[in-house]
Amino acid sequence: MYNALDVLPIDCASLLALFEAADKYDVTGLATEAAAALDARAGPPDVASMLEAASVRGCAALRATCERIAAGALRQVLEDDAFCALCAAAPDLGLAFVADVTRALGMDRGDGGGSAPARGAARRVPSARAPPPSPPPELTA
């Protein structure tokens, strides 16, 4: 192995680019090291780009890193703008990932209907297509 990535101060975006290049050109050892370095350094803001790269490159280790991060910080991952954009652009990838993570966390009921709402959970927000509520009668007179 190269053992250089442990001592170099490389940010996650650069590590991910290094991983993608190493994987593309079949430099397996460097790709493996970059994936391991990402596992050690990445956080919730990095999940979207790593998940996309894991999908494109077929890297189970990188996807496992994403799942580990999301399992420990699911709310931060789901609220991240980049992850929301990924889900909008590639819903099959993003939503399948969320389903896998929630299943691993035991949040799935196993009936295909998703998890049960928590007691005291916020009311569901109406969709953008729903008609606006009627004004109170005192305002229509």
C-alpha positions as CSV (number, residue, x, y, z in Angstrom):
1,M,0.0,0.0,0.0
2,Y,1.0,3.6,-0.4
3,N,0.5,4.7,3.3
4,A,0.6,8.4,2.3
5,L,-3.0,9.3,2.9
6,D,-2.7,8.9,6.6
7,V,-0.2,11.7,7.0
8,L,-1.3,14.1,4.3
9,P,-3.9,16.8,5.2
10,I,-6.3,16.1,2.4
11,D,-9.9,17.2,2.6
12,C,-12.7,14.8,1.8
13,A,-13.6,16.3,-1.6
14,S,-9.9,15.8,-2.7
15,L,-9.9,12.3,-1.3
16,L,-13.1,11.4,-3.2
17,A,-11.6,12.8,-6.4
18,L,-8.5,10.7,-5.8
19,F,-10.6,7.6,-5.1
20,E,-12.5,8.1,-8.4
21,A,-9.4,8.6,-10.5
22,A,-7.6,5.7,-8.9
23,D,-10.7,3.5,-9.4
24,K,-11.1,4.7,-13.0
25,Y,-7.5,3.8,-13.9
26,D,-7.5,0.6,-11.9
27,V,-4.9,1.7,-9.3
28,T,-6.6,-0.6,-6.8
29,G,-4.3,-0.1,-3.8
30,L,-4.7,3.7,-4.0
31,A,-8.5,3.4,-4.5
32,T,-8.7,1.2,-1.4
33,E,-6.5,3.6,0.6
34,A,-8.6,6.6,-0.5
35,A,-11.8,4.8,0.5
36,A,-10.3,3.9,3.9
37,A,-9.2,7.5,4.4
38,L,-12.7,8.7,3.6
39,D,-14.1,6.2,6.1
40,A,-11.9,7.8,8.8
41,R,-12.5,11.5,7.8
42,A,-15.9,11.9,6.2
43,G,-19.0,13.2,7.9
44,P,-22.7,13.9,7.2
45,P,-22.0,16.7,4.6
46,D,-19.9,14.2,2.6
47,V,-22.4,11.4,2.3
48,A,-24.2,12.7,-0.9
49,S,-21.1,12.9,-3.0
50,M,-19.6,9.7,-1.6
51,L,-22.9,7.8,-2.2
52,E,-23.1,9.0,-5.8
53,A,-19.4,7.9,-6.3
54,A,-20.1,4.6,-4.7
55,S,-23.0,4.0,-7.0
56,V,-21.1,5.0,-10.2
57,R,-18.0,3.1,-9.2
58,G,-19.7,0.1,-7.7
59,C,-17.7,0.4,-4.4
60,A,-19.3,-1.5,-1.6
61,A,-16.8,-0.1,0.9
62,L,-17.6,3.5,0.1
63,R,-21.4,2.8,0.4
64,A,-20.8,1.1,3.7
65,T,-19.0,4.2,4.9
66,C,-22.0,6.3,3.9
67,E,-24.3,3.9,5.7
68,R,-22.2,4.0,8.9
69,I,-22.2,7.8,8.8
70,A,-25.9,8.0,8.2
71,A,-26.7,5.5,11.0
72,G,-24.9,7.8,13.4
73,A,-26.2,11.1,12.1
74,L,-29.3,10.4,10.1
75,R,-31.0,13.8,10.7
76,Q,-27.9,15.7,9.6
77,V,-27.6,13.6,6.4
78,L,-31.3,14.0,5.6
79,E,-31.2,17.8,6.2
80,D,-28.0,18.3,4.1
81,D,-28.7,20.3,1.0
82,A,-26.4,18.1,-1.2
83,F,-28.2,15.0,0.0
84,C,-31.6,16.6,-0.7
85,A,-30.4,17.5,-4.2
86,L,-29.2,14.0,-4.8
87,C,-32.6,12.6,-3.8
88,A,-34.3,15.0,-6.2
89,A,-31.9,14.1,-9.0
90,A,-31.6,10.4,-8.4
91,P,-34.6,9.3,-6.2
92,D,-33.9,5.6,-6.7
93,L,-30.4,6.0,-5.3
94,G,-31.2,8.4,-2.4
95,L,-34.5,6.8,-1.2
96,A,-33.1,3.3,-1.5
97,F,-30.2,4.4,0.6
98,V,-32.5,5.9,3.3
99,A,-34.6,2.7,3.3
100,D,-31.4,0.6,3.8
101,V,-30.2,2.8,6.7
102,T,-33.6,2.9,8.4
103,R,-33.9,-0.8,8.0
104,A,-30.5,-1.3,9.6
105,L,-31.4,0.9,12.4
106,G,-34.6,-1.1,13.1
107,M,-36.9,1.7,12.1
108,D,-38.6,-0.3,9.4
109,R,-41.8,-2.2,10.4
110,G,-41.0,-4.8,7.8
111,D,-44.5,-4.5,6.1
112,G,-43.3,-2.3,3.3
113,G,-45.1,0.7,4.8
114,G,-42.1,2.4,6.3
115,S,-41.7,3.2,10.0
116,A,-44.5,4.1,12.3
117,P,-44.7,7.7,13.2
118,A,-43.3,8.5,16.6
119,R,-45.8,9.5,19.4
120,G,-46.2,13.3,19.3
121,A,-44.7,13.5,15.8
122,A,-45.4,16.7,13.8
123,R,-48.5,16.8,11.6
124,R,-47.9,16.1,8.0
125,V,-47.5,19.2,5.8
126,P,-49.9,19.4,2.9
127,S,-48.4,19.0,-0.5
128,A,-47.9,21.9,-2.8
129,R,-50.9,20.7,-4.9
130,A,-53.4,20.9,-2.1
131,P,-55.8,23.8,-2.2
132,P,-55.2,26.6,0.2
133,P,-57.3,26.6,3.4
134,S,-60.5,28.7,3.4
135,P,-60.2,32.0,5.1
136,P,-62.0,32.3,8.4
137,P,-65.7,33.4,8.0
138,E,-65.1,36.8,9.6
139,L,-62.7,37.7,6.9
140,T,-65.0,36.8,4.0
141,A,-67.9,39.1,5.0
